[in-house]
Amino acid sequence: MEIMLKGIVMLCILLSTSSLGFGLYAHDSLMLCIGILLTIFTMLFAIESKQMLNNPFRK
């Protein structure tokens, strides 16, 4: 479970970084918006997964 969550977070970080970079390079506001949304999703997903994994009643 933890490995899958870390993989998803890493994939989202890679996608958001490449989307933001391509958006800045091409001056494309749609790619910038997608990159910003992916960044926000990644932060929320990382916080939620960390909170879920630290839950003492999980087991």
PQR file with spaces between the fields and no chain letter, atoms N, CA, C, O and H, PARSE charges and radii, in Angstrom:
ATOM       1  N    MET     1       0.821   -1.190    0.000 -0.4000 1.5000
ATOM       2  CA   MET     1       0.000    0.000    0.000 -0.0000 2.0000
ATOM       3  C    MET     1       0.868    1.257    0.000  0.5500 1.7000
ATOM       4  O    MET     1       0.620    2.198   -0.754 -0.5500 1.4000
ATOM       5  N    GLU     2       1.893    1.256    0.862 -0.4000 1.5000
ATOM       6  CA   GLU     2       2.755    2.425    0.951 -0.0000 2.0000
ATOM       7  C    GLU     2       3.555    2.631   -0.334  0.5500 1.7000
ATOM       8  O    GLU     2       3.768    3.767   -0.759 -0.5500 1.4000
ATOM       9  H    GLU     2       2.094    0.492    1.474  0.4000 1.0000
ATOM      10  N    ILE     3       3.992    1.554   -0.943 -0.4000 1.5000
ATOM      11  CA   ILE     3       4.779    1.662   -2.177 -0.0000 2.0000
ATOM      12  C    ILE     3       3.919    2.221   -3.300  0.5500 1.7000
ATOM      13  O    ILE     3       4.383    3.038   -4.094 -0.5500 1.4000
ATOM      14  H    ILE     3       3.819    0.632   -0.599  0.4000 1.0000
ATOM      15  N    MET     4       2.666    1.782   -3.368 -0.4000 1.5000
ATOM      16  CA   MET     4       1.761    2.277   -4.402 -0.0000 2.0000
ATOM      17  C    MET     4       1.485    3.769   -4.207  0.5500 1.7000
ATOM      18  O    MET     4       1.453    4.523   -5.180 -0.5500 1.4000
ATOM      19  H    MET     4       2.289    1.118   -2.723  0.4000 1.0000
ATOM      20  N    LEU     5       1.285    4.201   -2.954 -0.4000 1.5000
ATOM      21  CA   LEU     5       1.030    5.611   -2.689 -0.0000 2.0000
ATOM      22  C    LEU     5       2.246    6.464   -3.050  0.5500 1.7000
ATOM      23  O    LEU     5       2.106    7.546   -3.621 -0.5500 1.4000
ATOM      24  H    LEU     5       1.311    3.588   -2.164  0.4000 1.0000
ATOM      25  N    LYS     6       3.434    5.974   -2.714 -0.4000 1.5000
ATOM      26  CA   LYS     6       4.647    6.720   -3.059 -0.0000 2.0000
ATOM      27  C    LYS     6       4.826    6.799   -4.569  0.5500 1.7000
ATOM      28  O    LYS     6       5.262    7.827   -5.088 -0.5500 1.4000
ATOM      29  H    LYS     6       3.548    5.095   -2.250  0.4000 1.0000
ATOM      30  N    GLY     7       4.496    5.725   -5.277 -0.4000 1.5000
ATOM      31  CA   GLY     7       4.586    5.729   -6.734 -0.0000 2.0000
ATOM      32  C    GLY     7       3.626    6.721   -7.362  0.5500 1.7000
ATOM      33  O    GLY     7       3.983    7.428   -8.305 -0.5500 1.4000
ATOM      34  H    GLY     7       4.142    4.890   -4.855  0.4000 1.0000
ATOM      35  N    ILE     8       2.406    6.776   -6.842 -0.4000 1.5000
ATOM      36  CA   ILE     8       1.421    7.722   -7.373 -0.0000 2.0000
ATOM      37  C    ILE     8       1.863    9.156   -7.121  0.5500 1.7000
ATOM      38  O    ILE     8       1.729   10.010   -7.998 -0.5500 1.4000
ATOM      39  H    ILE     8       2.115    6.202   -6.077  0.4000 1.0000
ATOM      40  N    VAL     9       2.386    9.428   -5.934 -0.4000 1.5000
ATOM      41  CA   VAL     9       2.856   10.782   -5.619 -0.0000 2.0000
ATOM      42  C    VAL     9       4.023   11.161   -6.521  0.5500 1.7000
ATOM      43  O    VAL     9       4.072   12.282   -7.027 -0.5500 1.4000
ATOM      44  H    VAL     9       2.494    8.735   -5.221  0.4000 1.0000
ATOM      45  N    MET    10       4.961   10.245   -6.728 -0.4000 1.5000
ATOM      46  CA   MET    10       6.107   10.542   -7.600 -0.0000 2.0000
ATOM      47  C    MET    10       5.667   10.779   -9.042  0.5500 1.7000
ATOM      48  O    MET    10       6.191   11.670   -9.711 -0.5500 1.4000
ATOM      49  H    MET    10       4.921    9.335   -6.317  0.4000 1.0000
ATOM      50  N    LEU    11       4.713    9.992   -9.521 -0.4000 1.5000
ATOM      51  CA   LEU    11       4.196   10.176  -10.870 -0.0000 2.0000
ATOM      52  C    LEU    11       3.502   11.524  -11.011  0.5500 1.7000
ATOM      53  O    LEU    11       3.669   12.204  -12.023 -0.5500 1.4000
ATOM      54  H    LEU    11       4.287    9.269   -8.977  0.4000 1.0000
ATOM      55  N    CYS    12       2.730   11.912  -10.014 -0.4000 1.5000
ATOM      56  CA   CYS    12       2.054   13.207  -10.068 -0.0000 2.0000
ATOM      57  C    CYS    12       3.054   14.359  -10.019  0.5500 1.7000
ATOM      58  O    CYS    12       2.866   15.376  -10.686 -0.5500 1.4000
ATOM      59  H    CYS    12       2.594   11.359   -9.192  0.4000 1.0000
ATOM      60  N    ILE    13       4.108   14.201   -9.235 -0.4000 1.5000
ATOM      61  CA   ILE    13       5.145   15.236   -9.189 -0.0000 2.0000
ATOM      62  C    ILE    13       5.818   15.367  -10.548  0.5500 1.7000
ATOM      63  O    ILE    13       6.058   16.479  -11.019 -0.5500 1.4000
ATOM      64  H    ILE    13       4.261   13.375   -8.693  0.4000 1.0000
ATOM      65  N    LEU    14       6.122   14.246  -11.173 -0.4000 1.5000
ATOM      66  CA   LEU    14       6.742   14.267  -12.500 -0.0000 2.0000
ATOM      67  C    LEU    14       5.819   14.910  -13.529  0.5500 1.7000
ATOM      68  O    LEU    14       6.262   15.734  -14.328 -0.5500 1.4000
ATOM      69  H    LEU    14       5.928   13.343  -10.790  0.4000 1.0000
ATOM      70  N    LEU    15       4.544   14.541  -13.515 -0.4000 1.5000
ATOM      71  CA   LEU    15       3.590   15.112  -14.463 -0.0000 2.0000
ATOM      72  C    LEU    15       3.399   16.610  -14.246  0.5500 1.7000
ATOM      73  O    LEU    15       3.346   17.373  -15.210 -0.5500 1.4000
ATOM      74  H    LEU    15       4.184   13.871  -12.865  0.4000 1.0000
ATOM      75  N    SER    16       3.297   17.036  -12.997 -0.4000 1.5000
ATOM      76  CA   SER    16       3.094   18.457  -12.744 -0.0000 2.0000
ATOM      77  C    SER    16       4.332   19.268  -13.118  0.5500 1.7000
ATOM      78  O    SER    16       4.210   20.372  -13.648 -0.5500 1.4000
ATOM      79  H    SER    16       3.341   16.416  -12.213  0.4000 1.0000
ATOM      80  N    THR    17       5.517   18.735  -12.850 -0.4000 1.5000
ATOM      81  CA   THR    17       6.745   19.446  -13.212 -0.0000 2.0000
ATOM      82  C    THR    17       6.887   19.569  -14.724  0.5500 1.7000
ATOM      83  O    THR    17       7.230   20.637  -15.231 -0.5500 1.4000
ATOM      84  H    THR    17       5.617   17.838  -12.419  0.4000 1.0000
ATOM      85  N    SER    18       6.626   18.488  -15.439 -0.4000 1.5000
ATOM      86  CA   SER    18       6.744   18.548  -16.897 -0.0000 2.0000
ATOM      87  C    SER    18       5.664   19.435  -17.502  0.5500 1.7000
ATOM      88  O    SER    18       5.920   20.144  -18.476 -0.5500 1.4000
ATOM      89  H    SER    18       6.347   17.621  -15.027  0.4000 1.0000
ATOM      90  N    SER    19       4.461   19.406  -16.939 -0.4000 1.5000
ATOM      91  CA   SER    19       3.382   20.241  -17.452 -0.0000 2.0000
ATOM      92  C    SER    19       3.676   21.717  -17.211  0.5500 1.7000
ATOM      93  O    SER    19       3.456   22.549  -18.092 -0.5500 1.4000
ATOM      94  H    SER    19       4.253   18.830  -16.148  0.4000 1.0000
ATOM      95  N    LEU    20       4.174   22.043  -16.021 -0.4000 1.5000
ATOM      96  CA   LEU    20       4.525   23.438  -15.742 -0.0000 2.0000
ATOM      97  C    LEU    20       5.677   23.899  -16.624  0.5500 1.7000
ATOM      98  O    LEU    20       5.661   25.016  -17.141 -0.5500 1.4000
ATOM      99  H    LEU    20       4.353   21.368  -15.305  0.4000 1.0000
ATOM     100  N    GLY    21       6.674   23.039  -16.796 -0.4000 1.5000
ATOM     101  CA   GLY    21       7.810   23.400  -17.645 -0.0000 2.0000
ATOM     102  C    GLY    21       7.407   23.606  -19.089  0.5500 1.7000
ATOM     103  O    GLY    21       7.835   24.572  -19.720 -0.5500 1.4000
ATOM     104  H    GLY    21       6.687   22.131  -16.376  0.4000 1.0000
ATOM     105  N    PHE    22       6.591   22.712  -19.619 -0.4000 1.5000
ATOM     106  CA   PHE    22       6.137   22.852  -21.000 -0.0000 2.0000
ATOM     107  C    PHE    22       5.239   24.070  -21.159  0.5500 1.7000
ATOM     108  O    PHE    22       5.299   24.757  -22.178 -0.5500 1.4000
ATOM     109  H    PHE    22       6.243   21.927  -19.106  0.4000 1.0000
ATOM     110  N    GLY    23       4.408   24.342  -20.160 -0.4000 1.5000
ATOM     111  CA   GLY    23       3.534   25.517  -20.217 -0.0000 2.0000
ATOM     112  C    GLY    23       4.323   26.811  -20.219  0.5500 1.7000
ATOM     113  O    GLY    23       3.972   27.749  -20.934 -0.5500 1.4000
ATOM     114  H    GLY    23       4.359   23.784  -19.331  0.4000 1.0000
ATOM     115  N    LEU    24       5.387   26.876  -19.428 -0.4000 1.5000
ATOM     116  CA   LEU    24       6.226   28.073  -19.425 -0.0000 2.0000
ATOM     117  C    LEU    24       6.999   28.210  -20.729  0.5500 1.7000
ATOM     118  O    LEU    24       7.176   29.316  -21.241 -0.5500 1.4000
ATOM     119  H    LEU    24       5.672   26.114  -18.847  0.4000 1.0000
ATOM     120  N    TYR    25       7.457   27.084  -21.262 -0.4000 1.5000
ATOM     121  CA   TYR    25       8.231   27.111  -22.500 -0.0000 2.0000
ATOM     122  C    TYR    25       7.362   27.532  -23.679  0.5500 1.7000
ATOM     123  O    TYR    25       7.794   28.332  -24.509 -0.5500 1.4000
ATOM     124  H    TYR    25       7.312   26.186  -20.846  0.4000 1.0000
ATOM     125  N    ALA    26       6.150   27.007  -23.762 -0.4000 1.5000
ATOM     126  CA   ALA    26       5.287   27.269  -24.915 -0.0000 2.0000
ATOM     127  C    ALA    26       4.352   28.452  -24.690  0.5500 1.7000
ATOM     128  O    ALA    26       3.566   28.791  -25.574 -0.5500 1.4000
ATOM     129  H    ALA    26       5.799   26.357  -23.087  0.4000 1.0000
ATOM     130  N    HIS    27       4.424   29.083  -23.523 -0.4000 1.5000
ATOM     131  CA   HIS    27       3.526   30.187  -23.175 -0.0000 2.0000
ATOM     132  C    HIS    27       2.071   29.760  -23.337  0.5500 1.7000
ATOM     133  O    HIS    27       1.250   30.504  -23.872 -0.5500 1.4000
ATOM     134  H    HIS    27       5.063   28.808  -22.804  0.4000 1.0000
ATOM     135  N    ASP    28       1.768   28.566  -22.873 -0.4000 1.5000
ATOM     136  CA   ASP    28       0.430   28.000  -22.999 -0.0000 2.0000
ATOM     137  C    ASP    28      -0.234   28.017  -21.626  0.5500 1.7000
ATOM     138  O    ASP    28       0.206   27.324  -20.709 -0.5500 1.4000
ATOM     139  H    ASP    28       2.436   27.962  -22.439  0.4000 1.0000
ATOM     140  N    SER    29      -1.279   28.801  -21.491 -0.4000 1.5000
ATOM     141  CA   SER    29      -1.924   28.942  -20.186 -0.0000 2.0000
ATOM     142  C    SER    29      -2.680   27.679  -19.782  0.5500 1.7000
ATOM     143  O    SER    29      -2.826   27.409  -18.589 -0.5500 1.4000
ATOM     144  H    SER    29      -1.636   29.364  -22.236  0.4000 1.0000
ATOM     145  N    LEU    30      -3.164   26.899  -20.751 -0.4000 1.5000
ATOM     146  CA   LEU    30      -3.863   25.659  -20.411 -0.0000 2.0000
ATOM     147  C    LEU    30      -2.911   24.672  -19.739  0.5500 1.7000
ATOM     148  O    LEU    30      -3.273   24.044  -18.744 -0.5500 1.4000
ATOM     149  H    LEU    30      -3.045   27.118  -21.719  0.4000 1.0000
ATOM     150  N    MET    31      -1.703   24.533  -20.273 -0.4000 1.5000
ATOM     151  CA   MET    31      -0.726   23.626  -19.666 -0.0000 2.0000
ATOM     152  C    MET    31      -0.312   24.123  -18.282  0.5500 1.7000
ATOM     153  O    MET    31      -0.087   23.323  -17.374 -0.5500 1.4000
ATOM     154  H    MET    31      -1.409   25.043  -21.081  0.4000 1.0000
ATOM     155  N    LEU    32      -0.210   25.452  -18.121 -0.4000 1.5000
ATOM     156  CA   LEU    32       0.115   25.988  -16.804 -0.0000 2.0000
ATOM     157  C    LEU    32      -0.986   25.667  -15.797  0.5500 1.7000
ATOM     158  O    LEU    32      -0.704   25.291  -14.659 -0.5500 1.4000
ATOM     159  H    LEU    32      -0.393   26.102  -18.859  0.4000 1.0000
ATOM     160  N    CYS    33      -2.235   25.818  -16.219 -0.4000 1.5000
ATOM     161  CA   CYS    33      -3.360   25.510  -15.323 -0.0000 2.0000
ATOM     162  C    CYS    33      -3.378   24.030  -14.958  0.5500 1.7000
ATOM     163  O    CYS    33      -3.619   23.679  -13.803 -0.5500 1.4000
ATOM     164  H    CYS    33      -2.464   26.123  -17.143  0.4000 1.0000
ATOM     165  N    ILE    34      -3.125   23.164  -15.931 -0.4000 1.5000
ATOM     166  CA   ILE    34      -3.079   21.727  -15.653 -0.0000 2.0000
ATOM     167  C    ILE    34      -1.940   21.418  -14.685  0.5500 1.7000
ATOM     168  O    ILE    34      -2.106   20.617  -13.764 -0.5500 1.4000
ATOM     169  H    ILE    34      -2.929   23.449  -16.869  0.4000 1.0000
ATOM     170  N    GLY    35      -0.794   22.045  -14.888 -0.4000 1.5000
ATOM     171  CA   GLY    35       0.338   21.831  -13.988 -0.0000 2.0000
ATOM     172  C    GLY    35       0.054   22.298  -12.572  0.5500 1.7000
ATOM     173  O    GLY    35       0.428   21.632  -11.606 -0.5500 1.4000
ATOM     174  H    GLY    35      -0.659   22.695  -15.636  0.4000 1.0000
ATOM     175  N    ILE    36      -0.608   23.445  -12.446 -0.4000 1.5000
ATOM     176  CA   ILE    36      -0.953   23.959  -11.118 -0.0000 2.0000
ATOM     177  C    ILE    36      -1.965   23.041  -10.438  0.5500 1.7000
ATOM     178  O    ILE    36      -1.840   22.752   -9.248 -0.5500 1.4000
ATOM     179  H    ILE    36      -0.911   23.986  -13.230  0.4000 1.0000
ATOM     180  N    LEU    37      -2.965   22.582  -11.189 -0.4000 1.5000
ATOM     181  CA   LEU    37      -3.954   21.664  -10.616 -0.0000 2.0000
ATOM     182  C    LEU    37      -3.314   20.336  -10.206  0.5500 1.7000
ATOM     183  O    LEU    37      -3.653   19.784   -9.160 -0.5500 1.4000
ATOM     184  H    LEU    37      -3.067   22.816  -12.156  0.4000 1.0000
ATOM     185  N    LEU    38      -2.394   19.822  -11.020 -0.4000 1.5000
ATOM     186  CA   LEU    38      -1.697   18.587  -10.650 -0.0000 2.0000
ATOM     187  C    LEU    38      -0.833   18.778   -9.406  0.5500 1.7000
ATOM     188  O    LEU    38      -0.717   17.873   -8.580 -0.5500 1.4000
ATOM     189  H    LEU    38      -2.118   20.271  -11.870  0.4000 1.0000
ATOM     190  N    THR    39      -0.226   19.963   -9.276 -0.4000 1.5000
ATOM     191  CA   THR    39       0.583   20.249   -8.097 -0.0000 2.0000
ATOM     192  C    THR    39      -0.281   20.274   -6.840  0.5500 1.7000
ATOM     193  O    THR    39       0.093   19.714   -5.810 -0.5500 1.4000
ATOM     194  H    THR    39      -0.320   20.698   -9.947  0.4000 1.0000
ATOM     195  N    ILE    40      -1.438   20.927   -6.934 -0.4000 1.5000
ATOM     196  CA   ILE    40      -2.354   20.972   -5.793 -0.0000 2.0000
ATOM     197  C    ILE    40      -2.845   19.568   -5.450  0.5500 1.7000
ATOM     198  O    ILE    40      -2.914   19.199   -4.278 -0.5500 1.4000
ATOM     199  H    ILE    40      -1.742   21.382   -7.771  0.4000 1.0000
ATOM     200  N    PHE    41      -3.189   18.776   -6.488 -0.4000 1.5000
ATOM     201  CA   PHE    41      -3.627   17.401   -6.257 -0.0000 2.0000
ATOM     202  C    PHE    41      -2.532   16.590   -5.582  0.5500 1.7000
ATOM     203  O    PHE    41      -2.811   15.805   -4.676 -0.5500 1.4000
ATOM     204  H    PHE    41      -3.132   19.075   -7.440  0.4000 1.0000
ATOM     205  N    THR    42      -1.298   16.770   -6.012 -0.4000 1.5000
ATOM     206  CA   THR    42      -0.188   16.018   -5.428 -0.0000 2.0000
ATOM     207  C    THR    42      -0.003   16.364   -3.956  0.5500 1.7000
ATOM     208  O    THR    42       0.196   15.481   -3.122 -0.5500 1.4000
ATOM     209  H    THR    42      -1.071   17.408   -6.748  0.4000 1.0000
ATOM     210  N    MET    43      -0.070   17.662   -3.642 -0.4000 1.5000
ATOM     211  CA   MET    43       0.081   18.066   -2.247 -0.0000 2.0000
ATOM     212  C    MET    43      -1.045   17.496   -1.385  0.5500 1.7000
ATOM     213  O    MET    43      -0.790   16.973   -0.301 -0.5500 1.4000
ATOM     214  H    MET    43      -0.231   18.380   -4.319  0.4000 1.0000
ATOM     215  N    LEU    44      -2.281   17.594   -1.858 -0.4000 1.5000
ATOM     216  CA   LEU    44      -3.407   17.060   -1.091 -0.0000 2.0000
ATOM     217  C    LEU    44      -3.320   15.546   -0.935  0.5500 1.7000
ATOM     218  O    LEU    44      -3.601   15.011    0.138 -0.5500 1.4000
ATOM     219  H    LEU    44      -2.488   18.020   -2.739  0.4000 1.0000
ATOM     220  N    PHE    45      -2.933   14.859   -2.000 -0.4000 1.5000
ATOM     221  CA   PHE    45      -2.822   13.402   -1.953 -0.0000 2.0000
ATOM     222  C    PHE    45      -1.722   12.972   -0.991  0.5500 1.7000
ATOM     223  O    PHE    45      -1.889   12.003   -0.250 -0.5500 1.4000
ATOM     224  H    PHE    45      -2.705   15.293   -2.872  0.4000 1.0000
ATOM     225  N    ALA    46      -0.596   13.689   -0.995 -0.4000 1.5000
ATOM     226  CA   ALA    46       0.502   13.347   -0.087 -0.0000 2.0000
ATOM     227  C    ALA    46       0.097   13.576    1.364  0.5500 1.7000
ATOM     228  O    ALA    46       0.416   12.765    2.233 -0.5500 1.4000
ATOM     229  H    ALA    46      -0.461   14.476   -1.597  0.4000 1.0000
ATOM     230  N    ILE    47      -0.599   14.672    1.629 -0.4000 1.5000
ATOM     231  CA   ILE    47      -1.037   14.957    2.999 -0.0000 2.0000
ATOM     232  C    ILE    47      -2.046   13.914    3.470  0.5500 1.7000
ATOM     233  O    ILE    47      -1.956   13.424    4.596 -0.5500 1.4000
ATOM     234  H    ILE    47      -0.858   15.332    0.923  0.4000 1.0000
ATOM     235  N    GLU    48      -3.002   13.577    2.613 -0.4000 1.5000
ATOM     236  CA   GLU    48      -4.015   12.584    2.986 -0.0000 2.0000
ATOM     237  C    GLU    48      -3.399   11.201    3.203  0.5500 1.7000
ATOM     238  O    GLU    48      -3.762   10.503    4.150 -0.5500 1.4000
ATOM     239  H    GLU    48      -3.075   13.975    1.698  0.4000 1.0000
ATOM     240  N    SER    49      -2.472   10.804    2.333 -0.4000 1.5000
ATOM     241  CA   SER    49      -1.868    9.478    2.497 -0.0000 2.0000
ATOM     242  C    SER    49      -0.999    9.427    3.744  0.5500 1.7000
ATOM     243  O    SER    49      -0.955    8.402    4.425 -0.5500 1.4000
ATOM     244  H    SER    49      -2.178   11.371    1.564  0.4000 1.0000
ATOM     245  N    LYS    50      -0.307   10.522    4.051 -0.4000 1.5000
ATOM     246  CA   LYS    50       0.508   10.555    5.266 -0.0000 2.0000
ATOM     247  C    LYS    50      -0.385   10.470    6.501  0.5500 1.7000
ATOM     248  O    LYS    50      -0.053    9.789    7.471 -0.5500 1.4000
ATOM     249  H    LYS    50      -0.343   11.354    3.498  0.4000 1.0000
ATOM     250  N    GLN    51      -1.528   11.172    6.458 -0.4000 1.5000
ATOM     251  CA   GLN    51      -2.452   11.131    7.581 -0.0000 2.0000
ATOM     252  C    GLN    51      -3.067    9.737    7.721  0.5500 1.7000
ATOM     253  O    GLN    51      -3.248    9.248    8.836 -0.5500 1.4000
ATOM     254  H    GLN    51      -1.798   11.726    5.670  0.4000 1.0000
ATOM     255  N    MET    52      -3.386    9.100    6.599 -0.4000 1.5000
ATOM     256  CA   MET    52      -3.978    7.768    6.638 -0.0000 2.0000
ATOM     257  C    MET    52      -2.979    6.740    7.181  0.5500 1.7000
ATOM     258  O    MET    52      -3.353    5.855    7.950 -0.5500 1.4000
ATOM     259  H    MET    52      -3.239    9.497    5.693  0.4000 1.0000
ATOM     260  N    LEU    53      -1.713    6.859    6.778 -0.4000 1.5000
ATOM     261  CA   LEU    53      -0.709    5.898    7.227 -0.0000 2.0000
ATOM     262  C    LEU    53      -0.353    6.081    8.698  0.5500 1.7000
ATOM     263  O    LEU    53       0.070    5.127    9.351 -0.5500 1.4000
ATOM     264  H    LEU    53      -1.410    7.578    6.153  0.4000 1.0000
ATOM     265  N    ASN    54      -0.519    7.295    9.231 -0.4000 1.5000
ATOM     266  CA   ASN    54      -0.198    7.550   10.637 -0.0000 2.0000
ATOM     267  C    ASN    54      -1.382    7.297   11.565  0.5500 1.7000
ATOM     268  O    ASN    54      -1.270    7.519   12.771 -0.5500 1.4000
ATOM     269  H    ASN    54      -0.863    8.070    8.700  0.4000 1.0000
ATOM     270  N    ASN    55      -2.498    6.845   11.039 -0.4000 1.5000
ATOM     271  CA   ASN    55      -3.682    6.594   11.841 -0.0000 2.0000
ATOM     272  C    ASN    55      -3.453    5.359   12.719  0.5500 1.7000
ATOM     273  O    ASN    55      -3.199    4.274   12.196 -0.5500 1.4000
ATOM     274  H    ASN    55      -2.589    6.664   10.060  0.4000 1.0000
ATOM     275  N    PRO    56      -3.538    5.510   14.055 -0.5600 1.5000
ATOM     276  CA   PRO    56      -3.293    4.348   14.923  0.2800 2.0000
ATOM     277  C    PRO    56      -4.415    3.308   14.866  0.5500 1.7000
ATOM     278  O    PRO    56      -4.193    2.157   15.243 -0.5500 1.4000
ATOM     279  N    PHE    57      -5.597    3.676   14.410 -0.4000 1.5000
ATOM     280  CA   PHE    57      -6.728    2.751   14.352 -0.0000 2.0000
ATOM     281  C    PHE    57      -6.842    2.071   12.994  0.5500 1.7000
ATOM     282  O    PHE    57      -7.840    1.407   12.714 -0.5500 1.4000
ATOM     283  H    PHE    57      -5.778    4.611   14.104  0.4000 1.0000
ATOM     284  N    ARG    58      -5.833    2.231   12.155 -0.4000 1.5000
ATOM     285  CA   ARG    58      -5.852    1.668   10.802 -0.0000 2.0000
ATOM     286  C    ARG    58      -5.789    0.148   10.832  0.5500 1.7000
ATOM     287  O    ARG    58      -6.376   -0.503    9.967 -0.5500 1.4000
ATOM     288  H    ARG    58      -5.022    2.771   12.382  0.4000 1.0000
ATOM     289  N    LYS    59      -5.105   -0.425   11.787 -0.4000 1.5000
ATOM     290  CA   LYS    59      -4.879   -1.877   11.815 -0.0000 2.0000
ATOM     291  C    LYS    59      -5.961   -2.605   12.485  0.5500 1.7000
ATOM     292  O    LYS    59      -5.911   -3.831   12.586 -0.5500 1.4000
ATOM     293  H    LYS    59      -4.628    0.104   12.490  0.4000 1.0000
